[in-house]
Amino acid sequence: MSHARKEYEDFRTLAPDAYEIVLALGKAAAKAGIDKQLLELIKLRASQINGCAFCVQYHILQGESLGMSADKLNLVVVWREAPQFSPRERAALAWTEALTLLPGGVSDEVYAQASAEFSEKELTYLTSAIASINVWNRFGAAYRWIPPARAKAVRAASS
């Protein structure tokens, strides 16, 4: 079993300016009106792809606190095969995967799908949220942040 090299709180303490910048970037999409449940889905999916246990657990707990069903949260990893996801959610998840993996850029098909579901402004803010979670994932995976405990994370989310 791997052990934590540093903890989430260490990032805040060691680099408070960087912490605040990444935090602000992540909050911009919600402030612009992007649905918070949708944001949790894309954050969860990017975190799954990037192997960040802290962020996977954190965004499951956040999704639960927003009233998302356990089925939907559990099936994000196989969203293409699961009927729980709307066309808008599917477009956001495809956009998330394209921007997280970036194997050869973003295909015209994925761009067209995302553009059909989101305005230019929404897509820009959605992209900022995906960029932000990918930054968080890099820290969480690099330092092996320990996933938050259910009770502790729920308390923190309600603060």
MODELLER restraints for C-alpha pairs under 7 A, 6 or more apart:
rsr = mdl.restraints
at = mdl.atoms
rsr.add(forms.Gaussian(group=physical.xy_distance, feature=features.Distance(at['CA:3:A'], at['CA:144:A']), mean=6.67, stdev=0.5))
rsr.add(forms.Gaussian(group=physical.xy_distance, feature=features.Distance(at['CA:4:A'], at['CA:143:A']), mean=6.07, stdev=0.5))
rsr.add(forms.Gaussian(group=physical.xy_distance, feature=features.Distance(at['CA:4:A'], at['CA:144:A']), mean=4.66, stdev=0.5))
rsr.add(forms.Gaussian(group=physical.xy_distance, feature=features.Distance(at['CA:4:A'], at['CA:145:A']), mean=5.44, stdev=0.5))
rsr.add(forms.Gaussian(group=physical.xy_distance, feature=features.Distance(at['CA:4:A'], at['CA:146:A']), mean=6.17, stdev=0.5))
rsr.add(forms.Gaussian(group=physical.xy_distance, feature=features.Distance(at['CA:5:A'], at['CA:143:A']), mean=4.82, stdev=0.5))
rsr.add(forms.Gaussian(group=physical.xy_distance, feature=features.Distance(at['CA:5:A'], at['CA:144:A']), mean=5.98, stdev=0.5))
rsr.add(forms.Gaussian(group=physical.xy_distance, feature=features.Distance(at['CA:6:A'], at['CA:143:A']), mean=5.24, stdev=0.5))
rsr.add(forms.Gaussian(group=physical.xy_distance, feature=features.Distance(at['CA:6:A'], at['CA:144:A']), mean=6.99, stdev=0.5))
rsr.add(forms.Gaussian(group=physical.xy_distance, feature=features.Distance(at['CA:6:A'], at['CA:145:A']), mean=6.38, stdev=0.5))
rsr.add(forms.Gaussian(group=physical.xy_distance, feature=features.Distance(at['CA:7:A'], at['CA:145:A']), mean=4.99, stdev=0.5))
rsr.add(forms.Gaussian(group=physical.xy_distance, feature=features.Distance(at['CA:7:A'], at['CA:146:A']), mean=6.82, stdev=0.5))
rsr.add(forms.Gaussian(group=physical.xy_distance, feature=features.Distance(at['CA:8:A'], at['CA:145:A']), mean=5.92, stdev=0.5))
rsr.add(forms.Gaussian(group=physical.xy_distance, feature=features.Distance(at['CA:11:A'], at['CA:19:A']), mean=6.72, stdev=0.5))
rsr.add(forms.Gaussian(group=physical.xy_distance, feature=features.Distance(at['CA:12:A'], at['CA:19:A']), mean=5.50, stdev=0.5))
rsr.add(forms.Gaussian(group=physical.xy_distance, feature=features.Distance(at['CA:22:A'], at['CA:132:A']), mean=6.05, stdev=0.5))
rsr.add(forms.Gaussian(group=physical.xy_distance, feature=features.Distance(at['CA:25:A'], at['CA:128:A']), mean=6.52, stdev=0.5))
rsr.add(forms.Gaussian(group=physical.xy_distance, feature=features.Distance(at['CA:25:A'], at['CA:129:A']), mean=6.82, stdev=0.5))
rsr.add(forms.Gaussian(group=physical.xy_distance, feature=features.Distance(at['CA:25:A'], at['CA:132:A']), mean=5.95, stdev=0.5))
rsr.add(forms.Gaussian(group=physical.xy_distance, feature=features.Distance(at['CA:26:A'], at['CA:128:A']), mean=6.96, stdev=0.5))
rsr.add(forms.Gaussian(group=physical.xy_distance, feature=features.Distance(at['CA:26:A'], at['CA:129:A']), mean=5.07, stdev=0.5))
rsr.add(forms.Gaussian(group=physical.xy_distance, feature=features.Distance(at['CA:26:A'], at['CA:132:A']), mean=5.13, stdev=0.5))
rsr.add(forms.Gaussian(group=physical.xy_distance, feature=features.Distance(at['CA:26:A'], at['CA:133:A']), mean=6.99, stdev=0.5))
rsr.add(forms.Gaussian(group=physical.xy_distance, feature=features.Distance(at['CA:28:A'], at['CA:125:A']), mean=6.92, stdev=0.5))
rsr.add(forms.Gaussian(group=physical.xy_distance, feature=features.Distance(at['CA:29:A'], at['CA:125:A']), mean=4.81, stdev=0.5))
rsr.add(forms.Gaussian(group=physical.xy_distance, feature=features.Distance(at['CA:29:A'], at['CA:126:A']), mean=6.12, stdev=0.5))
rsr.add(forms.Gaussian(group=physical.xy_distance, feature=features.Distance(at['CA:29:A'], at['CA:128:A']), mean=6.94, stdev=0.5))
rsr.add(forms.Gaussian(group=physical.xy_distance, feature=features.Distance(at['CA:29:A'], at['CA:129:A']), mean=6.02, stdev=0.5))
rsr.add(forms.Gaussian(group=physical.xy_distance, feature=features.Distance(at['CA:30:A'], at['CA:36:A']), mean=6.16, stdev=0.5))
rsr.add(forms.Gaussian(group=physical.xy_distance, feature=features.Distance(at['CA:34:A'], at['CA:122:A']), mean=6.85, stdev=0.5))
rsr.add(forms.Gaussian(group=physical.xy_distance, feature=features.Distance(at['CA:37:A'], at['CA:63:A']), mean=6.34, stdev=0.5))
rsr.add(forms.Gaussian(group=physical.xy_distance, feature=features.Distance(at['CA:37:A'], at['CA:66:A']), mean=6.66, stdev=0.5))
rsr.add(forms.Gaussian(group=physical.xy_distance, feature=features.Distance(at['CA:38:A'], at['CA:89:A']), mean=6.55, stdev=0.5))
rsr.add(forms.Gaussian(group=physical.xy_distance, feature=features.Distance(at['CA:40:A'], at['CA:59:A']), mean=5.87, stdev=0.5))
rsr.add(forms.Gaussian(group=physical.xy_distance, feature=features.Distance(at['CA:40:A'], at['CA:62:A']), mean=6.99, stdev=0.5))
rsr.add(forms.Gaussian(group=physical.xy_distance, feature=features.Distance(at['CA:40:A'], at['CA:63:A']), mean=5.81, stdev=0.5))
rsr.add(forms.Gaussian(group=physical.xy_distance, feature=features.Distance(at['CA:41:A'], at['CA:76:A']), mean=6.98, stdev=0.5))
rsr.add(forms.Gaussian(group=physical.xy_distance, feature=features.Distance(at['CA:42:A'], at['CA:92:A']), mean=6.79, stdev=0.5))
rsr.add(forms.Gaussian(group=physical.xy_distance, feature=features.Distance(at['CA:42:A'], at['CA:93:A']), mean=5.79, stdev=0.5))
rsr.add(forms.Gaussian(group=physical.xy_distance, feature=features.Distance(at['CA:42:A'], at['CA:96:A']), mean=6.06, stdev=0.5))
rsr.add(forms.Gaussian(group=physical.xy_distance, feature=features.Distance(at['CA:42:A'], at['CA:130:A']), mean=6.98, stdev=0.5))
rsr.add(forms.Gaussian(group=physical.xy_distance, feature=features.Distance(at['CA:43:A'], at['CA:59:A']), mean=6.65, stdev=0.5))
rsr.add(forms.Gaussian(group=physical.xy_distance, feature=features.Distance(at['CA:43:A'], at['CA:130:A']), mean=6.81, stdev=0.5))
rsr.add(forms.Gaussian(group=physical.xy_distance, feature=features.Distance(at['CA:43:A'], at['CA:133:A']), mean=5.82, stdev=0.5))
rsr.add(forms.Gaussian(group=physical.xy_distance, feature=features.Distance(at['CA:44:A'], at['CA:56:A']), mean=5.45, stdev=0.5))
rsr.add(forms.Gaussian(group=physical.xy_distance, feature=features.Distance(at['CA:44:A'], at['CA:59:A']), mean=5.52, stdev=0.5))
rsr.add(forms.Gaussian(group=physical.xy_distance, feature=features.Distance(at['CA:44:A'], at['CA:60:A']), mean=6.88, stdev=0.5))
rsr.add(forms.Gaussian(group=physical.xy_distance, feature=features.Distance(at['CA:45:A'], at['CA:76:A']), mean=6.33, stdev=0.5))
rsr.add(forms.Gaussian(group=physical.xy_distance, feature=features.Distance(at['CA:45:A'], at['CA:77:A']), mean=6.50, stdev=0.5))
rsr.add(forms.Gaussian(group=physical.xy_distance, feature=features.Distance(at['CA:46:A'], at['CA:96:A']), mean=6.47, stdev=0.5))
rsr.add(forms.Gaussian(group=physical.xy_distance, feature=features.Distance(at['CA:46:A'], at['CA:97:A']), mean=6.73, stdev=0.5))
rsr.add(forms.Gaussian(group=physical.xy_distance, feature=features.Distance(at['CA:46:A'], at['CA:100:A']), mean=6.28, stdev=0.5))
rsr.add(forms.Gaussian(group=physical.xy_distance, feature=features.Distance(at['CA:46:A'], at['CA:133:A']), mean=6.97, stdev=0.5))
rsr.add(forms.Gaussian(group=physical.xy_distance, feature=features.Distance(at['CA:46:A'], at['CA:134:A']), mean=6.70, stdev=0.5))
rsr.add(forms.Gaussian(group=physical.xy_distance, feature=features.Distance(at['CA:47:A'], at['CA:55:A']), mean=5.79, stdev=0.5))
rsr.add(forms.Gaussian(group=physical.xy_distance, feature=features.Distance(at['CA:47:A'], at['CA:56:A']), mean=5.42, stdev=0.5))
rsr.add(forms.Gaussian(group=physical.xy_distance, feature=features.Distance(at['CA:47:A'], at['CA:137:A']), mean=6.11, stdev=0.5))
rsr.add(forms.Gaussian(group=physical.xy_distance, feature=features.Distance(at['CA:48:A'], at['CA:56:A']), mean=6.16, stdev=0.5))
rsr.add(forms.Gaussian(group=physical.xy_distance, feature=features.Distance(at['CA:50:A'], at['CA:137:A']), mean=6.43, stdev=0.5))
rsr.add(forms.Gaussian(group=physical.xy_distance, feature=features.Distance(at['CA:51:A'], at['CA:141:A']), mean=6.65, stdev=0.5))
rsr.add(forms.Gaussian(group=physical.xy_distance, feature=features.Distance(at['CA:52:A'], at['CA:137:A']), mean=5.49, stdev=0.5))
rsr.add(forms.Gaussian(group=physical.xy_distance, feature=features.Distance(at['CA:52:A'], at['CA:140:A']), mean=5.75, stdev=0.5))
rsr.add(forms.Gaussian(group=physical.xy_distance, feature=features.Distance(at['CA:52:A'], at['CA:141:A']), mean=4.87, stdev=0.5))
rsr.add(forms.Gaussian(group=physical.xy_distance, feature=features.Distance(at['CA:53:A'], at['CA:147:A']), mean=5.79, stdev=0.5))
rsr.add(forms.Gaussian(group=physical.xy_distance, feature=features.Distance(at['CA:54:A'], at['CA:140:A']), mean=6.32, stdev=0.5))
rsr.add(forms.Gaussian(group=physical.xy_distance, feature=features.Distance(at['CA:54:A'], at['CA:145:A']), mean=5.70, stdev=0.5))
rsr.add(forms.Gaussian(group=physical.xy_distance, feature=features.Distance(at['CA:54:A'], at['CA:146:A']), mean=5.68, stdev=0.5))
rsr.add(forms.Gaussian(group=physical.xy_distance, feature=features.Distance(at['CA:54:A'], at['CA:147:A']), mean=3.78, stdev=0.5))
rsr.add(forms.Gaussian(group=physical.xy_distance, feature=features.Distance(at['CA:54:A'], at['CA:148:A']), mean=6.42, stdev=0.5))
rsr.add(forms.Gaussian(group=physical.xy_distance, feature=features.Distance(at['CA:55:A'], at['CA:137:A']), mean=6.69, stdev=0.5))
rsr.add(forms.Gaussian(group=physical.xy_distance, feature=features.Distance(at['CA:57:A'], at['CA:147:A']), mean=5.86, stdev=0.5))
rsr.add(forms.Gaussian(group=physical.xy_distance, feature=features.Distance(at['CA:57:A'], at['CA:148:A']), mean=6.65, stdev=0.5))
rsr.add(forms.Gaussian(group=physical.xy_distance, feature=features.Distance(at['CA:58:A'], at['CA:147:A']), mean=6.99, stdev=0.5))
rsr.add(forms.Gaussian(group=physical.xy_distance, feature=features.Distance(at['CA:58:A'], at['CA:148:A']), mean=6.37, stdev=0.5))
rsr.add(forms.Gaussian(group=physical.xy_distance, feature=features.Distance(at['CA:58:A'], at['CA:153:A']), mean=6.94, stdev=0.5))
rsr.add(forms.Gaussian(group=physical.xy_distance, feature=features.Distance(at['CA:60:A'], at['CA:73:A']), mean=6.45, stdev=0.5))
rsr.add(forms.Gaussian(group=physical.xy_distance, feature=features.Distance(at['CA:61:A'], at['CA:150:A']), mean=6.99, stdev=0.5))
rsr.add(forms.Gaussian(group=physical.xy_distance, feature=features.Distance(at['CA:61:A'], at['CA:153:A']), mean=6.91, stdev=0.5))
rsr.add(forms.Gaussian(group=physical.xy_distance, feature=features.Distance(at['CA:61:A'], at['CA:154:A']), mean=6.56, stdev=0.5))
rsr.add(forms.Gaussian(group=physical.xy_distance, feature=features.Distance(at['CA:62:A'], at['CA:157:A']), mean=6.74, stdev=0.5))
rsr.add(forms.Gaussian(group=physical.xy_distance, feature=features.Distance(at['CA:72:A'], at['CA:84:A']), mean=6.19, stdev=0.5))
rsr.add(forms.Gaussian(group=physical.xy_distance, feature=features.Distance(at['CA:75:A'], at['CA:82:A']), mean=6.61, stdev=0.5))
rsr.add(forms.Gaussian(group=physical.xy_distance, feature=features.Distance(at['CA:79:A'], at['CA:85:A']), mean=6.89, stdev=0.5))
rsr.add(forms.Gaussian(group=physical.xy_distance, feature=features.Distance(at['CA:88:A'], at['CA:117:A']), mean=5.44, stdev=0.5))
rsr.add(forms.Gaussian(group=physical.xy_distance, feature=features.Distance(at['CA:91:A'], at['CA:113:A']), mean=5.70, stdev=0.5))
rsr.add(forms.Gaussian(group=physical.xy_distance, feature=features.Distance(at['CA:91:A'], at['CA:114:A']), mean=4.92, stdev=0.5))
rsr.add(forms.Gaussian(group=physical.xy_distance, feature=features.Distance(at['CA:91:A'], at['CA:117:A']), mean=6.82, stdev=0.5))
rsr.add(forms.Gaussian(group=physical.xy_distance, feature=features.Distance(at['CA:92:A'], at['CA:114:A']), mean=6.46, stdev=0.5))
rsr.add(forms.Gaussian(group=physical.xy_distance, feature=features.Distance(at['CA:94:A'], at['CA:110:A']), mean=6.51, stdev=0.5))
rsr.add(forms.Gaussian(group=physical.xy_distance, feature=features.Distance(at['CA:95:A'], at['CA:110:A']), mean=6.36, stdev=0.5))
rsr.add(forms.Gaussian(group=physical.xy_distance, feature=features.Distance(at['CA:95:A'], at['CA:114:A']), mean=6.51, stdev=0.5))
rsr.add(forms.Gaussian(group=physical.xy_distance, feature=features.Distance(at['CA:96:A'], at['CA:130:A']), mean=6.18, stdev=0.5))
rsr.add(forms.Gaussian(group=physical.xy_distance, feature=features.Distance(at['CA:98:A'], at['CA:106:A']), mean=5.61, stdev=0.5))
rsr.add(forms.Gaussian(group=physical.xy_distance, feature=features.Distance(at['CA:99:A'], at['CA:106:A']), mean=6.96, stdev=0.5))
rsr.add(forms.Gaussian(group=physical.xy_distance, feature=features.Distance(at['CA:100:A'], at['CA:134:A']), mean=6.85, stdev=0.5))
